[in-house]
Amino acid sequence: MDHLKRVADEFARQAQTFDLFAEKTDEQVAARFAAALGDAGRGELIDVACGPGVVTAAIAARAASVVAFDATEQMLDKARARCAKAGLANVAFECGNAERLPFEDARFDGTVTRLAVHHFADPQRAIGEMFRVLRPGGTAVIVDVVSSERVEESDLQNAIERLRDPSHVRMLPASELDAGVARAGFRDIAPATWDKRREFEEWMDIVNDPARAEPIRTVVRALAEAGRTAGMGLSIAGGRIEFFHRWRLLRARKPPH
């Protein structure tokens, strides 16, 4: 199956559950993006792989305009509804491929993306596209969950993630994500990292496919009981499977010349 179609199919089914998750996953989302974007946040922005528009709505409150861009129409519907509810009239919605953004060079003052890099078939190309459409001196804010720097732990976490969601490609280690952003041409890269505790059943509910839960639960519980953390702190607490996701935010600049 074409990967972009796999992403669209997966998130069409997840639209409702992911919408609820995305809103509560980071209570500091507006503050984080406002601080990272700085003055660029008052200009023309694009939210790449915007999903249900949580970040879109947060940044549109102070922006001149925002393009909410995603591969899934059902996610864009959620984003439209969220922005309409917030009374935001400065947002345009477009469906397409993040690895081939349909915008001219140097179109935007700021580019953002959250929790999407691990779904890109070619993350370097997508990051390069974010660089291309950014004006010289503009700011990008790239946020994703990262995996362990240890190869065997990173491979194990990514295998679990792909079993849960086939549109998942690969969570990069922080060093690889940082290097990819620098390779695209960005400079003045400033990172921030934090861990968010997760509970297995809540995490599985988001993908909205109960048939997947039982085999993954069995495998993950066995790993936790054997002391295999998969680089994400797998453990059993009160009979429940718990773990963490490690988030990384990168603020980066496009050189002015």
Helices and strands as residue ranges (DSSP letters): H 3-24, H 29-37, G 38-42, E 44-48, H 54-60, E 65-70, H 73-85, E 91-95, G 98-100, E 108-114, G 117-119, H 123-132, E 134-146, H 151-164, H 174-183, E 187-199, H 200-206, H 210-225, E 235-237, E 240-253
